[in-house]
């Protein structure tokens, strides 16, 4: 991803819907978020418009509906957000924060094996 994109928590929720569906109309986004957020359709339309202005989504018109398609990859966006968070925090607290994430996250066997391999390598050069 080129450059940093400042996406608000509400915009993240909208992006997750569009990433999950691959592309979506505002109606589809509204229906998906109605189950989890008490937002009016106009609020969702505003969030979609902001994401288009930020370059996170593109729109194409299909009949009377607008189709929203992500322009930024989901994993790249999450990596950038985590990098911004960890860049802003004290490095002495990074380990405790990662432990907190591990404790509250559901991880696949493959993810766990990858993390174990990375930790084994990092342990070789880690300070006391």
N, C-alpha and C positions, 0 to 999 in steps of 0.2 A: 504494500500500500504506500503510495507516495504521499508524504506529509502526514500531519496529524489531524484527525477529525474529532471535534468535540461533540460527542453524542450524549444527550441527556438521558437519565434513567427512563423517562417516558418514551423517548425515541428508541432506546434499546428494545423496549417491549414491542414496539411496532416492527422494528427490524427483525426481531426473532420470528415474528409471524411470517414476514415476507421471505426470509431465508428458509423457513420450514416449508413453505408452499412453493418456493422457487420463483414465483411471481404471483401477484394478487391484485384484486380490485379493492377499492376503499370499502366496499360492502363486505368482502371476505375478511378484511382486517378488522372491521367493526364487529362482525359476528364472532370472530375468534377472541377478541379482547372483551366482548360483552360478558363472557364467562368469568373473566378475571379482574376486570377494571370497570368502575362505574363512570365511564366517559361517554359524553355525547358524541354522535357522529361528527359534528363540527370540530370537536377537539381532535379527533383522529385525522380528519382531513387536514387540519392545521399542522399536525405532526408530520403527515406524509409530505405536505408542501415544504416544510422546513428541511426534511431529509432530501428532497429533490434539490433544493437550493444549496445544500451542503455538498451535493455530489455523491450522496450515499445511495440514492435511488434514481432511476430514470422512469419517465412515463411515456407510454404510447397510447394513443386513443384507439379504441375498438368500439365502433358504434358510439353510444352515449357514455360508455364506461372508459375510465382510464385504467390501464394496466401498469402496476408498479413492479419494477424489476431491480434487484440489488446490483449496484455497480462495484461494491466492495465485498471481498470474501469474508465470510463470518469468522473464520479462524484468525485471519489477519487483524480484524477489528478487535477481537477478544485479546489477542496478543498485545496489540497496541495499548489497550486500556489497562492491562496488567502491568505493562512496562511503565506507563505513566504513574500508576499507583506506587510501584516499587521504587521508581526514581524519586518520588516525593517523600518516601519514608526513611527512617533511620535504618541503615544497613544492619545494625545490631538487632533489630526487631524482625528482619525478613524471615529468619528461620521460624520464629514463633507464629508468624502470619501464615507461612506455608503449612505448618503443622495444623493450624486451625482449619485451613482449607481442606487438608487431607481428612481431618476428622469429620467434616460435614459433607464431604463429597462422595457420590457413588462412582466407583472406578471399575473399569473392566480389568480382567486378568492381564490383558496385554498392556494396558496403561501402568498397572502395578509393576509388571516385569520391566518395563522401560524405565520407570522411576528408580527401581532398585538398581538397575545397571548404571544409571547416571549417578546415583548416590554412592555406589561403590567406587566409581572413578573420582568423584569429588572428595571422598574420604581420604584418598591418597595424598592430597595436597591441602586439606582443610586445616586451618589453625585450631589450636586447642580450645 
